[in-house]
Amino acid sequence: PLLAAVEDIFSRNFVFELMTDNEAAQAAFQSGYSRKLRYMRKHQRVPLGFIKDSFDNKDGIVSRVTSGDNSSDIHTKPLERVAFNTHRAAMGVRGCA
């Protein structure tokens, strides 16, 4: 719903990119529902079927990112200070002094 509202405001379509460092997750995002994976959800509690439906209804890209370049790790696991600061800077977040 949020994407539809933004597209209406700007009168254009937006292509979204889903990046993952996990090949199994990439395959699951593209195939959607599976009996074996029906209960699998990512950390943000988004079901695989929803992701698949989003790709079917809109332009979207699933691409692979190396684990070292995966800035979403900042939200999902403890990182060493250097890695944390690298990901934080890549997201445009500035430190507090």
Backbone hydrogen bonds in HBPLUS format (Angstrom, degrees):
<---DONOR---> <-ACCEPTOR-->    atom                        ^
c    i                          cat <-CA-CA->   ^        H-A-AA   ^      H-
h    n   atom  resd res      DA  || num        DHA   H-A  angle D-A-AA Bond
n    s   type  num  typ     dist DA aas  dist angle  dist       angle   num
A0005-ALA N   A0001-PRO O   3.08 MM   4  6.34 155.3  2.14 146.7 152.8     1
A0006-VAL N   A0002-LEU O   2.99 MM   4  6.28 161.1  2.02 153.4 158.2     2
A0007-GLU N   A0003-LEU O   2.91 MM   4  6.12 158.8  1.96 150.9 156.9     3
A0008-ASP N   A0004-ALA O   3.01 MM   4  6.22 149.0  2.10 142.8 151.0     4
A0009-ILE N   A0005-ALA O   2.98 MM   4  6.26 157.0  2.04 149.3 155.4     5
A0010-PHE N   A0006-VAL O   3.01 MM   4  6.22 164.4  2.03 153.9 157.2     6
A0011-SER N   A0007-GLU O   2.78 MM   4  5.46 114.7  2.21 134.6 149.1     7
A0012-ARG N   A0007-GLU O   3.26 MM   5  5.27 143.8  2.40 133.4 142.3     8
A0016-PHE N   A0059-ASP O   3.34 MM  43  6.81 156.9  2.40 148.8 146.8     9
A0061-ILE N   A0016-PHE O   2.95 MM  45  6.42 147.3  2.06 151.9 161.5    10
A0018-LEU N   A0061-ILE O   2.74 MM  43  6.08 166.9  1.76 171.1 174.0    11
A0063-SER N   A0018-LEU O   2.94 MM  45  6.37 157.9  1.99 154.0 160.5    12
A0020-THR N   A0063-SER O   3.07 MM  43  6.54 153.3  2.15 158.7 166.9    13
A0065-VAL N   A0020-THR O   2.93 MM  45  5.68 153.3  2.00 134.6 138.1    14
A0026-GLN N   A0022-ASN O   2.99 MM   4  6.29 154.4  2.06 148.8 156.6    15
A0027-ALA N   A0023-GLU O   3.01 MM   4  6.27 160.4  2.05 149.4 153.3    16
A0028-ALA N   A0024-ALA O   2.94 MM   4  6.16 155.1  2.00 145.5 153.0    17
A0029-PHE N   A0025-ALA O   2.81 MM   4  6.03 156.2  1.87 153.5 159.3    18
A0030-GLN N   A0026-GLN O   3.21 MM   4  6.42 150.8  2.30 142.5 149.5    19
A0031-SER N   A0027-ALA O   2.96 MM   4  6.16 140.3  2.13 143.8 154.9    20
A0032-GLY N   A0028-ALA O   2.76 MM   4  5.58 151.9  1.84 149.0 155.1    21
A0037-LEU N   A0034-SER O   3.15 MM   3  5.08 122.5  2.49  93.8 108.4    22
A0038-ARG N   A0034-SER O   2.79 MM   4  5.40 104.2  2.37 150.0 163.2    23
A0040-MET N   A0037-LEU O   2.97 MM   3  5.15 152.4  2.04 109.6 118.6    24
A0045-ARG N   A0042-LYS O   2.83 MM   3  5.31 154.1  1.90 125.7 127.4    25
A0050-PHE N   A0047-PRO O   3.20 MM   3  5.47 126.6  2.50 102.2 114.3    26
A0051-ILE N   A0047-PRO O   3.35 MM   4  6.79 155.9  2.41 147.0 153.1    27
A0052-LYS N   A0048-LEU O   2.95 MM   4  6.26 164.9  1.97 158.2 161.9    28
A0053-ASP N   A0049-GLY O   2.90 MM   4  6.09 163.4  1.93 148.7 153.4    29
A0054-SER N   A0050-PHE O   2.91 MM   4  6.10 151.2  1.99 145.2 153.2    30
A0055-PHE N   A0051-ILE O   3.05 MM   4  6.39 151.4  2.13 148.9 156.1    31
A0056-ASP N   A0052-LYS O   2.97 MM   4  6.26 148.6  2.07 147.5 157.1    32
A0057-ASN N   A0053-ASP O   2.96 MM   4  6.12 146.1  2.07 147.4 155.6    33
A0058-LYS N   A0054-SER O   3.00 MM   4  5.90 137.7  2.18 142.7 152.1    34
A0069-ASP N   A0066-THR O   2.97 MM   3  5.32 141.4  2.12 108.2 119.4    35
A0070-ASN N   A0067-SER O   3.30 MM   3  5.14 166.1  2.32 102.8 106.7    36
A0073-ASP N   A0070-ASN O   3.10 MM   3  5.92 165.4  2.12 121.2 125.8    37
A0074-ILE N   A0071-SER O   3.24 MM   3  5.91 163.2  2.27 115.1 119.1    38
A0075-HIS N   A0072-SER O   2.92 MM   3  5.61 159.2  1.97 119.7 125.6    39
A0076-THR N   A0073-ASP O   3.10 MM   3  4.99 143.7  2.24  98.0 108.6    40
A0077-LYS N   A0073-ASP O   3.13 MM   4  5.75 145.9  2.25 157.9 153.3    41
A0084-PHE N   A0080-GLU O   2.90 MM   4  6.09 168.2  1.91 163.8 167.8    42
A0085-ASN N   A0081-ARG O   2.90 MM   4  6.07 168.1  1.91 154.2 156.8    43
A0086-THR N   A0082-VAL O   2.94 MM   4  6.13 151.5  2.02 146.2 154.6    44
A0087-HIS N   A0083-ALA O   2.97 MM   4  6.21 168.2  1.98 157.2 159.1    45
A0088-ARG N   A0084-PHE O   2.85 MM   4  6.01 162.0  1.88 152.8 158.9    46
A0089-ALA N   A0085-ASN O   2.97 MM   4  6.02 159.5  2.01 143.0 147.8    47
A0090-ALA N   A0086-THR O   3.01 MM   4  6.25 151.2  2.09 143.7 152.1    48
A0091-MET N   A0087-HIS O   3.06 MM   4  6.34 139.7  2.22 146.3 156.3    49
A0091-MET N   A0088-ARG O   3.23 MM   3  5.26 130.7  2.48  95.1 107.6    50
A0093-VAL N   A0088-ARG O   3.04 MM   5  5.38 157.6  2.09 160.5 153.6    51
A0092-GLY N   A0089-ALA O   3.00 MM   3  4.99 153.2  2.08 100.8 109.3    52
